[in-house]
Amino acid sequence: MHNEGFVSLVGAGPGDVELLTVKALRLIQQAEVIVYDRLISGDILKLIPAGVSRIAVGKSPGAHCLPQNDINEIMINLATAGRRVVRLKGGDPYLFGRGSEEALALKKHHIKFEVVPGITAAFGCSAYSGIPLTHRGLSRSVKFITGHFSNDEALEYDWEKLADQDCTLVFYMAMANLLTICSQLINAGLDAGTPAAAVENGTTQSQRRIISTLGLLFAEVSAQRIQAPAMIIIGNVVSLATDIDWFQQSLEMTVYDESLAASR
Ligand SMILES: C[S@@+](CC[C@H](N)C(=O)[O-])C[C@H]1O[C@@H](n2cnc3c(N)ncnc32)[C@H](O)[C@@H]1O
């Protein structure tokens, strides 16, 4: 009997392996082929059983990657050949993850698929950096915004609409346009003193966090050489970062302990 292929579009979360869902873990363990992105952490790749084929299709910022059509074609060919494919994507497949483009391509080729949500980087960075996305009296809404348009097109938004002191702004893929984002928001009326943060490698042991203001964030991010993957969070909620941090502090304690150990 001919086995019918199947594709699971699976969100792998933001980095910490323990933020994988139980379903994602089961699918990784049962897959025949795993097609994965660059942001999938090494710890998650270690969960792939020996003997399971792995295909890396990810890119680093600004560097060459497989075009989306080629990635779609790989999945379609594997599924048509009857393979059980797990397409492992960073964070959540449907939030700036092109998961829906892949789902449309599979649908067009009559390939059965499922979508498994993952913890998006905004949720991971929020929890692991002490910055809630909403808080009574500080923020009534949240916007998830891309900080990068395809083909490096100029970032064009209705900045006045975005410059809302009661809303938390979360920018994905914002490092190359950070100066533009901060300046445009200030020009549109958002106070330069609005608390603002950058979280690099959120939820991982190499997480770094800058807590600043809208007016100073770009200078501090540049000085600390914060790089992608990083999340930018702007809004009054960032003012809680020191009070309710539980993770960054533990990382810094680890560094401190190691230095103590080294000096013994
Ligand atoms: C192409 S988007 C993918 C988003 C993903 N689908 C999600 O739901 O998180 C990649 C961007 O997500 C953000 N990102 C992903 N993982 C991150 C992490 N561990 N820490 C901070 N930002 C992260 C960065 O802004 C990065 O440029």
The ligand as a MOL file (V3000), in Angstrom:
LIG
                    3D

  0  0  0     0  0            999 V3000
M  V30 BEGIN CTAB
M  V30 COUNTS 27 29 0 0 0
M  V30 BEGIN ATOM
M  V30 1 C 11.3540 35.6030 10.9030 0
M  V30 2 S 10.8950 36.1050 12.5180 0 CHG=1
M  V30 3 C 10.2650 34.6020 13.1260 0
M  V30 4 C 9.3360 34.8200 14.2740 0
M  V30 5 C 8.7860 33.5280 14.8090 0
M  V30 6 N 7.8560 32.9360 13.8780 0
M  V30 7 C 8.1140 33.7020 16.1620 0
M  V30 8 O 6.9050 33.4690 16.2790 0
M  V30 9 O 8.8100 34.0550 17.1100 0 CHG=-1
M  V30 10 C 12.4960 36.1930 13.2900 0
M  V30 11 C 12.5370 37.2850 14.3670 0
M  V30 12 O 11.9300 36.8170 15.5570 0
M  V30 13 C 12.5840 37.3850 16.6560 0
M  V30 14 N 13.1620 36.3010 17.4750 0
M  V30 15 C 13.1120 34.9900 17.2270 0
M  V30 16 N 13.6890 34.2750 18.2210 0
M  V30 17 C 14.1140 35.1970 19.1200 0
M  V30 18 C 14.7790 35.1160 20.3670 0
M  V30 19 N 15.1310 33.9380 20.9110 0
M  V30 20 N 15.0580 36.2650 21.0160 0
M  V30 21 C 14.7050 37.4620 20.5170 0
M  V30 22 N 14.0700 37.6030 19.3460 0
M  V30 23 C 13.7710 36.4900 18.6550 0
M  V30 24 C 13.6670 38.3110 16.1370 0
M  V30 25 O 13.1080 39.5980 16.0300 0
M  V30 26 C 13.9280 37.7030 14.7860 0
M  V30 27 O 14.4950 38.6370 13.9060 0
M  V30 END ATOM
M  V30 BEGIN BOND
M  V30 1 1 1 2
M  V30 2 1 2 3
M  V30 3 1 2 10
M  V30 4 1 3 4
M  V30 5 1 4 5
M  V30 6 1 5 6
M  V30 7 1 5 7
M  V30 8 2 7 8
M  V30 9 1 7 9
M  V30 10 1 10 11
M  V30 11 1 11 12
M  V30 12 1 11 26
M  V30 13 1 12 13
M  V30 14 1 13 14
M  V30 15 1 13 24
M  V30 16 1 14 15
M  V30 17 1 14 23
M  V30 18 2 15 16
M  V30 19 1 16 17
M  V30 20 1 17 18
M  V30 21 2 17 23
M  V30 22 1 18 19
M  V30 23 2 18 20
M  V30 24 1 20 21
M  V30 25 2 21 22
M  V30 26 1 22 23
M  V30 27 1 24 25
M  V30 28 1 24 26
M  V30 29 1 26 27
M  V30 END BOND
M  V30 END CTAB
M  END
